[in-house]
């Protein structure tokens, strides 16, 4: 933990100039600072509504499985792109000229395109997994991004804590039990499970690409181009691999073809406005009053809640014994890995030049808290050192003014 500092009035004024992400980091690191802000009464209600919304996405996708998987994933992002476009325009109009120029640079455009490609792969493989494995398997595996990131750290010989290694070991045991359920559960297939893991890996790529952009680019100015790129890629892939319109192999295909089919229109609109807007906006709203780690642990109920919703809507059967056992191990492994990663992040904050990345275990990037990554990413000098430096600069400015 970073010790609290007694700041001078000038330093307090300087603290007001901190970015939103820095203020959130300070609040999370200093319990006295966190206690000074009262948590609104509606925080718990909004959090529960947001988690319920994001947990229902898989069941909603399953409900419209009469359409091809890549086509359905494309529909989801097509409507989301249209929904956020006016918000992106409003933010762009108020964006500083220097940030507009920076947004148009080739490096920025390249990162936006790559982030959109990762988003497309995530949604495409995840919806494919919903069609080719059981709903609990799909949700459990796609929510394992912290484990995927920890495995990537091991394979690339990057620093990793023993807690994260323990989480990976638990996750491996959980995955083995899930694999055993494939022999007893006819809804489970290897290719469906592999697709869900690929979706989790693509989510890691999505966050990694966007982490530097979200430090300075407003939320909707970032999410609109990324969603647009992903929607275009999925529409193109769907037309090439599944069909450009109408029924192909008794499955509906084609961009925006849901508009002319009432059975698909309402579920697709719900996917965009429910998990996409209510879930997304709600999780971002409560981030001001909760630490990222607390929120990430709360969202760990998504696989369980999503599976129960699927069973309640009669689009999925209840999990069998191996799925229950493997699922519990996988959720525990995700929590252990997340907590160990957060502890490693806090230690890195005290060291100059430390850079760490921690992922929230969310199944879909627009369920993910766009903009959360800058709260979880810390570069350069330690947090206490930054505040000390700002206090020294403020004192120097006061001295110069007196002269």
C-alpha positions in Angstrom: 0.0 0.0 0.0 1.2 3.5 -0.7 1.4 5.6 2.5 -0.8 8.6 2.8 0.9 11.9 2.5 0.2 15.2 4.2 0.0 17.6 1.3 0.4 21.3 1.4 -2.5 23.6 0.1 -0.5 24.1 -3.1 0.0 20.3 -3.5 -3.8 19.9 -3.0 -4.4 22.3 -5.8 -2.0 20.4 -7.9 -3.8 17.2 -7.1 -6.9 18.6 -8.7 -5.0 18.6 -12.0 -4.4 14.9 -11.9 -6.1 12.8 -14.6 -9.2 10.8 -13.8 -7.2 7.6 -13.9 -4.5 8.9 -11.6 -7.2 10.2 -9.1 -8.8 6.7 -9.2 -5.4 5.1 -8.6 -4.8 7.4 -5.6 -8.2 6.7 -4.2 -7.7 2.9 -4.5 -4.2 3.1 -3.0 -5.2 5.3 0.0 -8.1 4.0 2.2 -8.5 7.3 3.9 -9.0 9.0 0.6 -11.5 6.3 -0.5 -13.5 6.7 2.7 -13.8 10.4 2.2 -16.2 9.8 -0.8 -19.5 8.4 0.2 -20.8 5.5 -1.9 -24.2 6.5 -3.4 -27.1 4.3 -2.4 -27.7 3.3 -6.1 -24.2 1.7 -6.5 -25.3 -1.8 -5.5 -28.4 -1.6 -7.7 -26.5 -0.4 -10.7 -23.8 -3.1 -10.2 -26.3 -5.9 -10.0 -28.2 -4.7 -13.1 -25.0 -4.4 -15.1 -23.8 -7.9 -14.1 -27.2 -9.3 -14.9 -27.1 -7.6 -18.3 -23.6 -8.8 -19.3 -24.4 -12.3 -18.0 -27.5 -12.5 -20.3 -25.5 -12.0 -23.5 -24.7 -15.7 -24.1 -28.3 -16.8 -23.6 -29.4 -14.1 -26.0 -27.0 -15.3 -28.6 -28.2 -18.8 -28.0 -31.8 -17.7 -28.4 -31.1 -16.6 -32.1 -28.9 -19.6 -33.1 -31.0 -20.0 -36.2 -28.6 -17.5 -37.8 -25.0 -18.3 -38.6 -22.5 -17.5 -35.8 -20.3 -15.0 -37.5 -23.4 -13.3 -38.9 -24.8 -13.0 -35.4 -21.6 -11.6 -34.0 -21.6 -9.0 -36.8 -25.2 -8.0 -36.0 -24.2 -7.3 -32.4 -21.4 -5.0 -33.4 -23.4 -3.3 -36.2 -26.1 -2.1 -33.9 -23.6 -1.2 -31.2 -21.6 0.9 -33.6 -24.8 2.8 -34.6 -25.8 3.3 -31.0 -22.5 4.8 -29.9 -21.9 6.9 -33.0 -23.8 10.1 -31.7 -21.9 9.8 -28.4 -18.6 9.5 -30.2 -19.5 12.6 -32.3 -20.3 14.6 -29.2 -17.0 13.7 -27.6 -15.1 14.4 -30.8 -16.5 17.9 -31.1 -15.1 18.8 -27.6 -11.8 17.1 -28.2 -8.7 19.3 -28.0 -7.1 20.1 -31.4 -3.8 18.5 -30.5 -5.6 15.3 -29.5 -7.5 15.3 -32.8 -4.2 15.5 -34.6 -2.8 12.7 -32.5 -5.9 10.6 -33.2 -5.2 10.9 -37.0 -1.6 9.7 -36.8 -0.8 6.4 -38.6 0.4 4.8 -35.3 -3.0 5.6 -33.6 -5.0 4.4 -36.6 -3.0 1.2 -36.7 -3.7 0.5 -33.1 -7.4 1.2 -33.5 -7.5 -1.2 -36.5 -5.6 -3.9 -34.6 -7.9 -3.5 -31.6 -10.9 -3.8 -33.8 -9.5 -6.9 -35.4 -9.0 -8.5 -32.0 -12.6 -7.5 -31.1 -13.9 -9.2 -34.3 -11.9 -12.4 -33.5 -13.2 -12.4 -29.9 -16.9 -12.1 -30.9 -16.6 -14.4 -33.9 -15.0 -17.2 -32.0 -17.1 -16.7 -28.9 -20.4 -17.0 -30.7 -19.0 -20.0 -32.6 -18.2 -21.6 -29.3 -21.8 -20.9 -28.0 -23.0 -23.0 -31.0 -20.5 -25.8 -30.7 -20.2 -26.4 -26.9 -22.4 -26.1 -23.9 -23.3 -22.7 -22.6 -21.5 -23.2 -19.2 -18.3 -24.3 -21.0 -18.3 -21.3 -23.3 -18.8 -18.9 -20.4 -16.3 -20.4 -18.1 -13.5 -20.6 -20.8 -14.2 -17.1 -22.3 -14.0 -15.6 -18.8 -10.5 -17.0 -18.3 -8.5 -14.1 -19.8 -6.4 -13.6 -16.7 -5.3 -17.2 -16.9 -4.5 -16.8 -20.6 -2.5 -13.7 -19.8 -0.6 -15.5 -17.0 0.2 -18.5 -19.4 1.5 -16.0 -21.9 3.7 -14.5 -19.3 5.1 -17.9 -18.5 5.7 -18.7 -22.2 7.5 -15.4 -22.8 9.6 -15.6 -19.6 8.1 -12.4 -18.3 8.1 -11.8 -14.5 5.2 -13.6 -12.8 4.3 -14.3 -9.2 3.9 -17.6 -7.5 0.3 -16.8 -6.9 -0.3 -16.5 -10.6 1.5 -19.7 -11.3 -0.7 -21.4 -8.7 -3.7 -19.9 -10.4 -2.6 -21.3 -13.7 -2.1 -24.8 -12.1 -5.6 -24.6 -10.7 -7.0 -23.5 -14.1 -5.2 -26.4 -15.8 -6.9 -28.8 -13.4 -10.3 -27.1 -14.1 -9.8 -27.3 -17.8 -8.9 -31.0 -17.6 -12.2 -31.7 -15.7 -14.1 -29.7 -18.4 -12.4 -31.8 -21.0 -13.6 -35.0 -19.3 -17.2 -33.7 -19.4 -17.0 -33.9 -23.2 -17.3 -37.7 -23.0 -20.5 -37.5 -21.0 -22.2 -34.4 -22.3 -23.3 -34.5 -25.9 -23.5 -30.7 -26.1 -19.7 -30.3 -25.4 -17.2 -30.5 -28.2 -13.4 -29.9 -28.3 -13.7 -27.4 -31.2 -16.2 -25.4 -29.2 -14.1 -25.3 -26.1 -11.0 -24.3 -28.2 -13.0 -21.5 -29.8 -13.9 -20.1 -26.4 -10.2 -20.2 -25.3 -9.3 -18.4 -28.6 -12.0 -15.8 -27.7 -10.3 -15.2 -24.3 -6.9 -14.8 -26.0 -8.3 -12.3 -28.5 -9.7 -10.4 -25.6 -6.2 -10.1 -24.1 -5.1 -8.7 -27.5 -7.9 -6.2 -27.5 -7.0 -4.8 -24.1 -3.3 -4.8 -24.9 -3.9 -2.8 -28.1 -6.1 -0.3 -26.4 -4.2 0.3 -23.2 -2.1 3.2 -24.5 -4.9 4.8 -26.5 -7.4 4.9 -23.6 -4.9 7.0 -21.6 -5.8 10.0 -23.7 -8.6 9.1 -26.1 -12.1 9.6 -24.7 -14.3 6.5 -24.2 -16.6 6.7 -27.2 -14.0 8.2 -29.5 -12.1 5.0 -28.9 -15.0 2.5 -28.9 -16.7 3.8 -32.1 -13.8 3.2 -34.6 -12.9 -0.1 -32.9 -16.5 -1.4 -33.1 -16.8 -0.1 -36.6 -13.7 -2.0 -37.7 -14.8 -5.2 -36.0 -18.3 -4.9 -37.5 -16.9 -4.5 -41.0 -14.5 -7.4 -40.6 -17.2 -9.7 -39.2 -19.6 -8.7 -42.0 -17.0 -9.4 -44.6 -16.0 -12.8 -43.0 -19.7 -13.7 -42.6 -20.4 -13.1 -46.3 -17.4 -15.1 -47.4 -17.7 -18.0 -45.0 -21.4 -18.2 -44.4 -23.3 -16.4 -47.1 -24.2 -12.9 -48.2 -27.9 -13.1 -47.5 -30.9 -15.3 -47.1 -30.9 -18.9 -45.8 -27.8 -20.9 -46.3 -27.9 -24.4 -44.8 -31.1 -23.4 -43.1 -29.4 -20.5 -41.3 -29.9 -16.8 -41.8 -26.9 -14.9 -43.2 -26.1 -11.4 -44.3 -25.4 -8.0 -42.6 -28.5 -6.3 -41.1 -30.7 -9.2 -42.3 -32.2 -9.4 -38.8 -34.1 -6.2 -39.6 -36.6 -8.1 -41.8 -37.0 -11.0 -39.4 -39.0 -10.1 -36.3 -37.8 -13.3 -34.5 -34.3 -11.8 -34.6 -34.9 -8.1 -34.4 -35.7 -7.8 -30.7 -32.9 -10.2 -29.4 -30.3 -8.3 -31.5 -31.5 -4.9 -30.2 -31.4 -6.3 -26.7 -27.8 -7.5 -27.2 -26.7 -4.1 -28.2 -28.7 -2.1 -25.7 -28.7 -4.5 -22.7 -25.2 -6.0 -22.4 -23.7 -3.4 -24.6 -25.1 -0.2 -23.1 -26.7 -1.0 -19.7 -24.0 -3.4 -18.8 -21.2 -1.3 -20.2 -22.4 2.1 -18.8 -23.3 0.6 -15.4 -20.0 -1.0 -14.8 -18.2 2.2 -15.8 -20.5 4.2 -13.4 -19.7 2.1 -10.3 -15.9 2.1 -11.1 -15.8 5.5 -9.5 -16.8 4.0 -6.1 -15.2 0.5 -6.3 -11.7 -0.7 -6.8 -11.1 -2.5 -10.2 -10.1 -5.7 -8.2 -13.4 -5.7 -6.3 -15.3 -5.2 -9.5 -13.5 -7.9 -11.3 -14.2 -10.4 -8.5 -17.9 -9.4 -8.6 -18.0 -10.1 -12.3 -16.7 -13.6 -11.7 -20.3 -14.7 -11.1 -21.0 -14.2 -14.8 -20.4 -17.9 -15.9 -22.7 -19.2 -13.1 -25.4 -16.5 -13.6 -25.2 -16.8 -17.4 -25.6 -20.6 -17.2 -28.6 -20.3 -14.9 -30.2 -17.7 -17.2 -29.7 -20.1 -20.2 -31.3 -22.9 -18.3 -34.2 -20.6 -17.2 -34.8 -19.5 -20.8 -34.6 -23.2 -21.9 -31.7 -22.6 -24.3 -29.3 -24.7 -22.3 -29.3 -27.7 -20.0 -28.0 -27.7 -16.5 -24.3 -28.5 -16.2 -23.2 -32.1 -15.3 -20.9 -33.1 -12.5 -17.6 -32.7 -14.3 -18.6 -29.2 -15.6 -19.6 -28.2 -12.0 -16.3 -29.4 -10.6 -14.2 -28.0 -13.4 -16.1 -24.7 -13.4 -15.5 -24.2 -9.7 -11.8 -24.8 -10.1 -11.7 -22.5 -13.1 -13.5 -19.6 -11.3 -11.3 -20.0 -8.2 -8.2 -20.1 -10.4 -9.3 -16.9 -12.1 -9.9 -15.2 -8.7 -6.5 -16.3 -7.4 -4.7 -15.2 -10.6 -6.5 -11.8 -10.6 -5.6 -11.2 -6.9 -2.0 -12.2 -7.4 -1.8 -10.0 -10.5 -3.1 -7.1 -8.6 -0.6 -7.6 -5.8 2.2 -7.8 -8.4 0.9 -4.5 -9.9 0.9 -2.8 -6.5 4.5 -3.9 -6.0 5.5 -2.6 -9.5 4.0 0.8 -8.7 6.7 1.2 -6.1 9.5 0.5 -8.6 10.6 3.0 -11.2 10.0 1.9 -14.7 7.5 -0.8 -13.8 4.8 -1.7 -16.3 2.2 -4.3 -15.6 -1.1 -5.3 -17.1 -4.0 -6.9 -15.2 -7.1 -8.1 -17.0 -10.7 -8.2 -15.7 -12.3 -11.6 -16.2 -15.1 -10.4 -18.5 -16.5 -12.3 -21.4 -17.0 -9.6 -23.9 -15.1 -6.5 -24.6 -18.0 -4.2 -24.5 -19.0 -5.8 -21.3 -15.5 -4.9 -20.3 -15.0 -1.6 -18.8 -13.7 0.4 -21.7 -11.2 2.7 -20.0 -10.6 0.3 -17.1 -7.2 -0.6 -18.4 -5.7 2.7 -17.5 -6.7 2.1 -13.9 -5.0 -1.2 -14.1 -1.9 -0.1 -16.0 0.8 1.9 -14.3 4.0 3.0 -16.0 7.1 4.9 -14.8 7.7 6.1 -11.3 5.8 4.9 -8.3 2.6 6.5 -7.2 4.0 8.0 -4.0 7.0 9.3 -6.0 4.6 11.1 -8.4 2.8 12.8 -5.6 6.1 13.8 -4.0 7.3 15.3 -7.3 4.1 17.2 -7.7 4.3 18.6 -4.2 7.9 19.7 -4.8 6.9 21.4 -8.1 4.1 23.2 -6.4 6.4 24.5 -3.6 8.9 25.7 -6.2 6.1 27.5 -8.0 5.1 29.2 -4.7 8.7 30.2 -4.1 9.0 31.6 -7.6 5.8 33.6 -7.1 7.1 35.1 -3.8 10.3 36.3 -5.5 
